[in-house]
Structure formats: structure tokens, C-alpha cells
Amino acid sequence: MISYQIKQLEQVIKSKPISSAVTEVILHHTWSPNLAMWKERGGSYQVSQAMVEGIKTYHMKEKGQSNIGYHWVITPDGLCWEGRPMVKQPSYSLGGHVLGRNDDSLGVAIVLNGDKESPTVLQAQAIGTLLGTLLKKLDILPEKNFSARSGFHRDYATKTCPGSRISKGMVIGWVKDEAARQSYEAEGDVEPDVSPWAESAVEWAVEKKLLTGFPDGMIHGRENLTREQMAVILLRFYDLIEAERG
Ligand SMILES: [Zn+2]
């Protein structure tokens, strides 16, 4: 099976035909295999490949399908694996992932146990990019696809799929984050130092000198804070309040 990196997806999706019958993209988790198993086995490209091939074999041998049931599978390393073609083949249905919706939907699965695990950073980026690109091509708004009663397997079955820890709001957020990142890149800018949602708070913190930049002049907005840095920020905040009180 073929895999694509996040940065290749837009071009790849543009070049792939999608059945005109498709009205929705439905998200799944694989449950097993999952993120813990992927890490245990070493988390390499070969592990990702073996897991996706394993799902295909399971769908064909155990479930009697003519191909893997999903159109795309996203592994924890952020790779997107191409599954069943997105146009109907003469010998089998468009999809094999949701009972009753296999003729008019696309199935995207994340290698994860979404009841217990959250996607990796790369996986969330890949989910955002892949779903965003597919929905753009289908001319469906993310909010419409991932509405109260659509977009997840659990909307069509008594399952938690893609997992009780995954919400529609999270998925829409990943799609929007990736769209924002790509538009910055298209403009030739580097990835923004601070996420759009945190911009005004970070501006305030910088103005009040609670947060200062690193020697490279960047804020590194998405990095973790150490306990030492937190103590320094708290002290600055305390001093600020004292100063404002006079
Ligand atoms: Zn499912």
C-alpha cells in the first residue's frame, strides 16, 4: 500500500478522482491496532506499513471484503495510507466501513484506540489536512460534515467509534488549524510562532513583560513550559500586580 506525507496530501487529493455519489466523510478509529501497540513495536515506517496491511488482510480474509474497507488510514507517524479507491469499482462497493452508507461516503480511519488514547501531534495534523482537503474537494463545510448527527461512525452504529475521547469539535479544530497553517505557508511565511487562538493572550503577556522571547527572537508558543519558567512568570505577574497597585 502507498503512503503519503502531510505536505504531499493537497496535490495527491487534487489528482485523485472521487465518486460524485459521496456526500459525507466518516471518521473511524481502528481500536486495535492502536497507538500503544504502535509504540511497543518500535513506531517505525515498517510498523505502520505492517499495521495497515494487517487491517487490509483482516477486512479481506475475516470480513470477506474485496479490498480494505477504508479509503484512507492515518498512522501515528502522520502518514496517510491510500486504501480503497475513492471511485466505485465494478466488482465491489465504494466503501466497506459503515453499514448502509457504503455507496455514498468515504471512510477515514485513524490507528488509535480513541476510547483511551488521543492522536499524536503528527496524526492530528494529518487528520486535519486529509479531512480538510477531501472536504474542500467535495465542497462540504467541515461544520456540516461533522455536525451533531454526521461525520463519525458512531452516528450510524451503536459504537463509540472513532472513540469517546474524540469529539466533532476537536476534528473541526484540527481541520481549521491545518488550513491556517497551509495558508501561511502558501503566502511564503514560516509557520506562525503562536497559534491564532492564543495570539491576543500572548500579545498581552509580552506587552506586560510576563513572557519574553528566546535569543532567536521567537516566542516558541507551542513549546512546553518548565517549572522554572513557570516560577519566573509567576514572580513577574506578582511584581506586575504589586506595581499596578502602587
Ligand atoms: Zn468505525
Residues whose N, C-alpha, C, O or C-beta is under 5 A from the ligand:
A	BS01	ZN	H28 H29 H97 H153 C161
